[in-house]
Amino acid sequence: MDEERSAANADNGRHPDKTPRPDADQGREPKLVAGHSGRRTFSLAALVERIESAFLEEYGLDSPALLEADTSAKRLKLVLETTNYVLAVEAVSLSAEEKAVLVQQAYSHIFGYGPLDPLLADDRITTISLEGADRVAVRYGHGDLTTLPPIFHNLEHLRRTFKRLLIDGQAELRDDLPFVEFGLTIGDRPACISLAAPPAAFQLSADIRLHPRRPLTPDDLEGCGFLNPMAVRLLRALAQSEHGVIVVGEPESGKTTLLSLLAGWLPQPERVVTVERAGELRLPADIRRYIVRWPFRDYAGVSFTQQVLNALEAQPACILLDEVRADEPAAVEPLLSRDGGPRQLWSFRGTTFTKRLASALGMLARCADVVRGDELAQALYQRLPFVVTVSRVRHELKLWGVGEWQVRDGYPAYVPLMEMVDGTLRLTRARPDRHLPIEESFWTTA
């Protein structure tokens, strides 16, 4: 990222409604410590910056000493040595507690993500939302976003943190690419990170979605109310059938979680491939992954559409896509037009209202090829006949329904097989037109 240009864009592109809060500097009051003379004082934040600068000046990014520091203990030793040097040069006297905090903060800035590290380590947090240096909010579990005091000193501090995220994600923000979305494993938590700069956003912004440290099991999902035993039986039958499935929901509604669950039940995992934006799926080891790669330095990158084509060239028996979006029709055209293609499971960012969903899917197919639009729309309903909808309701993720596109009077009509009624997921007593590997008595269960 061109930092000076990005800074100018961020400042000049500020929206009138995005001005800093009057209390934006609360929590940023400098913590001061005294030098040996007792007269000169130092900001702890300034000392952290001084240690970071001295460390990079001595070790850079690829010195032999740094490359040999392959454990956190070895890295911490290097940071401690630099800290002792800076404190001696600046004639600063710290208590043991103050020095421990200083070393931890310096280590976080050099090897981690600075003020984000405590949030990233908090298992309760599932989303971190940043808007400029003044606004930070987090989501605990699946609740609403909760505003926190500012954690960045200024815009430059935010840019440095973004830069570390971008380097680790092998991506860049630049004038012709002001938005990127990539995956990282932070600690042992998979994360999807979306970063934006003007003109894609009013100011430098980020959304970080954090997944649990271990994949969720059906028992976990039943225990938290996302599924019930009947839903687990039906979803397992869908995964083990020969039919396509589309998982639909708004952002952060559980689509990726559910697609990961289905992936674990698929037959012949060695013949399954995925196309993913950020590598968030939790998959069996045998499944081959094609993940979007953003332009980085001299590397041109690989788009979602190109990864779809790459995956199809592997001639899999089944392909999973996480996630298909309405503004990328070119990605779905080969999936709908090629004869004898693989079985498909999609996650799709969209509404759970069936009329709007039918309209969105039809528009997606028609935009893929305006000449053969109706043909591709019919192919979509045929290749993805089963629909699973998910939603975030009252701070909980819920499987909202399971349905099938069934032909009625020559047109596909959505027929719910299971739906939410009075807060409970229940069978509707409708039967699927297509065969599913589940006992007949299932459909008459109360």
Legacy VTK file of the C-alpha trace (Angstrom):
# vtk DataFile Version 3.0
C-alpha trace
ASCII
DATASET POLYDATA
POINTS 446 float
0.000 0.000 0.000
1.231 3.494 -0.798
0.930 4.766 2.770
1.075 8.494 2.054
-1.492 8.225 -0.713
-3.740 6.001 1.353
-3.537 8.432 4.246
-4.546 11.317 1.993
-7.385 9.309 0.525
-8.559 8.290 3.968
-8.587 11.874 5.237
-10.015 13.499 2.103
-12.633 10.790 1.550
-14.131 11.107 5.018
-17.905 11.153 4.862
-19.696 14.001 6.673
-21.425 11.437 8.884
-18.148 9.710 9.707
-16.487 12.498 11.658
-14.647 11.440 14.816
-16.758 11.093 17.947
-16.378 13.854 20.547
-15.015 11.220 22.933
-12.686 9.688 20.341
-9.585 10.444 22.435
-10.949 8.850 25.601
-8.779 5.851 26.407
-5.872 7.348 24.459
-4.488 9.396 27.334
-0.712 8.734 27.304
0.748 6.627 30.097
3.893 8.411 31.210
6.967 7.088 33.011
9.907 9.026 34.431
13.543 8.931 33.366
16.371 8.484 35.867
16.533 12.203 36.567
12.872 12.265 37.507
12.297 15.346 35.364
11.937 13.987 31.848
8.912 11.765 31.192
8.232 9.281 28.416
5.039 7.910 26.895
4.842 4.105 26.973
3.377 4.223 23.461
6.365 6.260 22.277
8.719 3.749 23.880
6.974 0.901 22.077
7.452 2.739 18.773
11.099 3.384 19.635
11.668 -0.316 20.426
9.900 -1.397 17.231
12.013 1.008 15.153
15.256 -0.111 16.804
14.344 -3.777 16.381
13.594 -3.434 12.662
16.740 -1.357 12.178
18.850 -4.118 13.723
17.090 -7.262 12.485
15.017 -6.158 9.503
12.567 -8.781 8.239
14.918 -11.551 7.143
18.195 -11.331 9.062
19.835 -14.638 10.091
19.134 -13.925 13.775
15.457 -13.300 13.056
15.118 -16.389 10.859
16.660 -18.514 13.628
14.124 -17.140 16.134
11.556 -19.781 15.234
9.788 -19.926 18.589
7.985 -17.314 20.658
10.602 -17.684 23.417
13.460 -16.906 21.026
11.603 -13.940 19.568
10.762 -12.647 23.016
14.459 -12.784 23.928
15.326 -10.578 20.940
12.624 -8.087 21.868
13.816 -8.025 25.483
17.394 -7.293 24.380
16.193 -4.403 22.201
13.992 -3.118 25.023
16.923 -3.084 27.453
19.000 -1.197 24.882
16.318 1.469 24.300
15.673 1.939 28.020
19.391 2.404 28.631
19.801 4.916 25.798
16.750 6.920 26.897
17.711 6.635 30.609
14.257 5.351 31.520
13.605 3.581 34.816
10.640 1.187 34.908
9.202 -1.095 37.517
9.196 -4.800 36.739
5.464 -4.633 35.993
5.852 -1.642 33.660
8.741 -3.292 31.841
6.751 -6.510 31.367
3.874 -4.524 29.824
6.312 -2.645 27.572
7.954 -5.852 26.320
4.581 -7.490 25.707
3.318 -4.506 23.729
6.527 -4.281 21.706
6.399 -8.014 20.950
2.778 -7.652 19.857
3.630 -4.759 17.541
6.616 -6.553 15.986
5.298 -10.110 15.682
1.556 -9.689 16.088
-1.194 -7.195 15.315
-0.654 -4.702 18.105
-3.848 -3.561 19.829
-5.875 -6.197 17.950
-4.074 -9.062 19.685
-6.152 -9.077 22.910
-9.362 -9.037 20.845
-8.149 -11.813 18.545
-7.276 -13.945 21.570
-10.715 -13.541 23.181
-12.724 -16.672 22.338
-15.974 -14.828 23.034
-15.401 -12.432 20.126
-16.624 -13.542 16.699
-16.391 -10.219 14.817
-14.140 -7.169 15.002
-15.279 -4.096 13.059
-12.979 -1.104 12.501
-13.822 2.233 10.894
-10.805 4.468 10.840
-8.707 4.900 13.959
-11.607 6.110 16.104
-14.234 3.409 15.810
-13.941 -0.183 16.975
-16.757 -2.594 17.746
-16.883 -6.293 18.505
-19.512 -8.988 18.419
-19.621 -11.363 21.348
-21.051 -14.666 20.169
-23.872 -13.802 17.783
-25.119 -10.674 19.510
-25.159 -7.103 18.256
-21.941 -5.174 17.752
-20.654 -3.574 20.954
-18.659 -0.338 20.692
-15.310 -0.245 22.488
-13.015 2.692 23.344
-10.450 3.488 20.615
-7.515 1.073 20.504
-5.366 2.865 17.888
-3.375 6.008 18.641
-4.004 7.539 15.227
-4.463 6.721 11.551
-0.780 5.892 11.094
-1.030 3.322 13.901
-4.025 1.742 12.138
-2.193 1.670 8.790
0.784 -0.142 10.323
-1.509 -2.816 11.723
-3.288 -3.178 8.373
0.078 -3.518 6.667
1.026 -6.476 8.883
-2.309 -8.147 8.189
-1.843 -7.629 4.453
1.685 -9.036 4.425
0.576 -12.130 6.330
-2.398 -12.521 3.981
-0.202 -12.063 0.878
-2.364 -9.182 -0.354
-2.151 -5.450 -1.031
-4.399 -2.418 -0.815
-3.690 -0.002 -3.643
-5.415 2.601 -5.785
-6.714 0.070 -8.326
-7.524 -2.506 -5.622
-9.070 -0.677 -2.645
-10.774 -3.792 -1.212
-9.383 -7.233 -0.371
-10.770 -10.264 1.464
-8.465 -13.030 2.595
-8.063 -15.733 5.199
-5.554 -16.117 8.011
-5.140 -18.536 10.855
-4.451 -16.425 13.921
-3.298 -18.584 16.784
-5.428 -21.579 15.960
-8.539 -19.631 14.953
-9.389 -19.328 11.242
-10.265 -15.745 10.354
-11.699 -13.977 7.321
-10.370 -10.443 6.984
-11.933 -7.797 4.759
-9.958 -4.563 4.404
-11.112 -1.497 2.506
-9.674 1.912 1.679
-11.194 4.903 -0.170
-12.963 4.960 -2.580
-14.297 1.499 -1.606
-14.934 2.901 1.901
-15.178 6.360 3.430
-12.018 5.643 5.426
-9.692 2.757 6.169
-11.957 -0.007 7.464
-11.885 -3.669 8.352
-14.206 -6.512 9.248
-12.603 -9.556 10.863
-14.691 -12.714 11.292
-13.291 -15.246 13.729
-14.189 -18.939 13.830
-13.947 -21.342 16.776
-10.621 -23.000 17.475
-11.988 -26.428 16.570
-14.623 -27.443 14.017
-18.148 -27.585 15.390
-19.736 -31.039 15.502
-23.424 -31.876 14.998
-23.668 -32.233 18.783
-22.213 -28.734 19.215
-24.719 -27.297 16.754
-27.598 -29.086 18.448
-26.407 -27.911 21.841
-26.395 -24.248 20.813
-29.828 -24.502 19.160
-28.640 -24.129 15.565
-29.920 -27.602 14.639
-32.254 -30.210 16.064
-32.024 -34.017 15.620
-34.552 -34.049 12.763
-32.598 -31.398 10.897
-29.345 -33.338 11.360
-30.938 -36.446 9.813
-32.270 -34.495 6.833
-29.005 -32.612 6.244
-27.000 -35.837 6.393
-29.335 -37.360 3.800
-28.898 -34.307 1.550
-25.096 -34.537 1.823
-25.089 -38.252 1.012
-27.503 -37.918 -1.918
-26.548 -37.206 -5.528
-28.306 -33.827 -5.605
-27.016 -30.280 -5.434
-27.625 -28.048 -2.420
-27.486 -24.286 -1.950
-27.046 -22.826 1.545
-28.508 -19.310 1.716
-28.207 -16.567 4.309
-27.018 -13.076 5.086
-23.418 -12.408 6.233
-22.511 -14.031 9.563
-25.580 -16.257 9.606
-23.814 -19.652 9.667
-23.472 -20.487 5.962
-19.806 -21.483 6.157
-20.409 -23.452 9.351
-23.206 -25.421 7.714
-21.310 -26.003 4.470
-18.400 -27.353 6.515
-20.775 -29.750 8.262
-22.156 -30.995 4.933
-18.614 -31.440 3.601
-17.838 -33.862 6.415
-20.695 -36.145 5.310
-19.928 -36.206 1.574
-19.108 -39.572 0.013
-15.730 -39.980 -1.713
-14.019 -36.917 -0.191
-10.948 -37.628 -2.344
-13.083 -36.647 -5.373
-14.370 -33.424 -3.808
-12.887 -29.949 -4.386
-13.718 -26.542 -2.975
-13.486 -22.994 -4.278
-13.181 -20.531 -1.393
-12.652 -16.831 -0.906
-10.780 -17.020 2.383
-10.230 -20.707 3.175
-12.742 -20.666 6.045
-14.240 -24.127 5.511
-13.285 -26.845 8.014
-12.787 -29.842 5.748
-11.735 -33.499 5.723
-8.065 -33.837 4.812
-8.738 -35.515 1.444
-10.640 -32.566 -0.047
-8.626 -30.375 -2.416
-8.971 -26.604 -2.010
-8.809 -23.763 -4.548
-8.599 -20.464 -2.633
-8.698 -16.956 -4.098
-5.279 -15.318 -4.144
-5.007 -11.543 -4.322
-2.386 -9.624 -6.306
0.726 -9.235 -4.156
3.925 -7.559 -5.273
4.804 -9.199 -8.629
2.159 -11.932 -8.332
-0.954 -11.255 -10.435
-3.364 -13.211 -8.227
-6.110 -15.735 -9.018
-9.759 -14.652 -8.930
-12.770 -16.604 -7.697
-13.916 -17.091 -11.297
-10.509 -18.433 -12.362
-10.417 -20.799 -9.400
-13.823 -22.163 -10.443
-12.359 -22.943 -13.874
-9.260 -24.495 -12.276
-11.422 -26.663 -10.044
-13.550 -27.856 -12.967
-10.413 -28.836 -14.862
-9.664 -31.317 -12.074
-12.895 -33.159 -13.061
-14.177 -33.680 -9.509
-17.272 -35.637 -8.588
-18.425 -32.774 -6.351
-17.518 -29.083 -6.022
-18.241 -26.806 -3.041
-18.271 -23.029 -3.457
-17.962 -20.664 -0.492
-19.429 -18.244 -1.322
-21.273 -17.366 -4.558
-22.296 -13.716 -4.810
-24.826 -12.054 -7.025
-22.303 -9.590 -8.480
-20.089 -12.340 -9.973
-22.216 -14.064 -12.629
-19.167 -15.026 -14.694
-18.132 -17.443 -11.946
-21.322 -19.497 -12.238
-21.659 -19.629 -16.041
-19.393 -22.708 -16.498
-21.083 -24.389 -13.535
-24.482 -24.117 -15.212
-23.622 -24.512 -18.881
-21.233 -27.470 -19.047
-22.783 -30.859 -19.688
-21.920 -33.640 -17.300
-20.502 -31.307 -14.697
-19.897 -32.230 -11.057
-22.430 -32.237 -8.282
-22.503 -28.786 -6.662
-22.933 -27.387 -3.163
-22.965 -23.604 -2.827
-23.177 -21.081 -0.073
-24.949 -17.989 -1.397
-25.151 -14.567 0.203
-28.793 -13.633 -0.039
-32.190 -13.356 1.574
-34.128 -16.252 3.070
-37.434 -14.915 1.672
-38.198 -17.402 -1.093
-39.688 -14.963 -3.619
-36.701 -12.657 -3.357
-34.353 -15.634 -3.394
-35.912 -16.978 -6.595
-35.553 -13.537 -8.159
-31.899 -13.216 -7.060
-30.955 -16.674 -8.332
-32.782 -16.127 -11.612
-31.020 -12.797 -12.111
-27.654 -14.392 -11.298
-28.153 -17.074 -13.940
-29.458 -14.659 -16.574
-26.586 -12.218 -16.045
-24.145 -15.077 -16.615
-25.260 -15.227 -20.254
-27.940 -12.822 -21.482
-28.553 -14.894 -24.625
-29.116 -18.177 -22.792
-30.426 -16.641 -19.587
-33.621 -18.691 -19.277
-31.733 -21.888 -20.072
-29.155 -21.216 -17.364
-31.858 -20.298 -14.852
-33.521 -23.661 -15.442
-30.132 -25.368 -15.129
-29.586 -23.681 -11.760
-32.844 -25.047 -10.346
-32.053 -28.501 -11.730
-28.463 -28.651 -10.504
-29.169 -27.073 -7.106
-32.651 -28.388 -6.318
-32.374 -28.314 -2.523
-32.240 -25.070 -0.558
-31.107 -24.723 3.058
-31.668 -21.323 4.680
-29.902 -20.006 7.790
-30.420 -16.855 9.807
-29.242 -14.963 12.889
-32.257 -14.450 15.135
-32.269 -12.925 18.619
-28.511 -13.330 18.989
-28.585 -16.974 17.904
-27.798 -18.724 14.612
-30.661 -20.854 13.368
-31.304 -23.278 10.556
-34.361 -21.535 9.166
-35.648 -24.046 6.651
-35.024 -26.764 4.073
-36.873 -26.818 0.762
-36.808 -28.096 -2.781
-37.448 -26.500 -6.158
-40.254 -28.655 -7.596
-41.718 -28.222 -11.070
-45.332 -27.018 -10.971
-47.115 -26.220 -14.260
-43.799 -26.153 -16.035
-42.125 -23.723 -13.592
-39.943 -24.329 -10.538
-41.749 -23.617 -7.280
-40.174 -23.609 -3.837
-41.688 -26.310 -1.634
-40.680 -26.176 2.055
-39.844 -29.575 3.531
-38.839 -28.230 6.949
-39.470 -24.747 8.294
-39.419 -22.656 11.448
-42.816 -22.530 13.177
-43.225 -20.714 16.489
-39.486 -20.879 17.064
-39.240 -24.617 16.352
-37.910 -26.264 13.198
-40.529 -28.736 12.005
-41.331 -30.939 9.026
-44.094 -29.589 6.803
-45.298 -33.070 5.705
-44.427 -32.195 2.096
-42.322 -34.847 0.326
-39.315 -34.263 -1.918
-39.696 -35.055 -5.608
-36.123 -36.338 -5.744
-34.950 -39.406 -3.910
-33.053 -38.935 -0.665
-31.334 -41.740 1.286
-33.632 -41.505 4.299
-36.324 -43.870 5.551
-39.911 -43.205 4.458
-41.086 -43.019 8.053
-39.001 -39.861 8.532
-41.545 -37.804 6.622
-44.438 -38.821 8.873
-42.575 -38.136 12.133
-44.457 -35.678 14.330
LINES 1 447
446 0 1 2 3 4 5 6 7 8 9 10 11 12 13 14 15 16 17 18 19 20 21 22 23 24 25 26 27 28 29 30 31 32 33 34 35 36 37 38 39 40 41 42 43 44 45 46 47 48 49 50 51 52 53 54 55 56 57 58 59 60 61 62 63 64 65 66 67 68 69 70 71 72 73 74 75 76 77 78 79 80 81 82 83 84 85 86 87 88 89 90 91 92 93 94 95 96 97 98 99 100 101 102 103 104 105 106 107 108 109 110 111 112 113 114 115 116 117 118 119 120 121 122 123 124 125 126 127 128 129 130 131 132 133 134 135 136 137 138 139 140 141 142 143 144 145 146 147 148 149 150 151 152 153 154 155 156 157 158 159 160 161 162 163 164 165 166 167 168 169 170 171 172 173 174 175 176 177 178 179 180 181 182 183 184 185 186 187 188 189 190 191 192 193 194 195 196 197 198 199 200 201 202 203 204 205 206 207 208 209 210 211 212 213 214 215 216 217 218 219 220 221 222 223 224 225 226 227 228 229 230 231 232 233 234 235 236 237 238 239 240 241 242 243 244 245 246 247 248 249 250 251 252 253 254 255 256 257 258 259 260 261 262 263 264 265 266 267 268 269 270 271 272 273 274 275 276 277 278 279 280 281 282 283 284 285 286 287 288 289 290 291 292 293 294 295 296 297 298 299 300 301 302 303 304 305 306 307 308 309 310 311 312 313 314 315 316 317 318 319 320 321 322 323 324 325 326 327 328 329 330 331 332 333 334 335 336 337 338 339 340 341 342 343 344 345 346 347 348 349 350 351 352 353 354 355 356 357 358 359 360 361 362 363 364 365 366 367 368 369 370 371 372 373 374 375 376 377 378 379 380 381 382 383 384 385 386 387 388 389 390 391 392 393 394 395 396 397 398 399 400 401 402 403 404 405 406 407 408 409 410 411 412 413 414 415 416 417 418 419 420 421 422 423 424 425 426 427 428 429 430 431 432 433 434 435 436 437 438 439 440 441 442 443 444 445
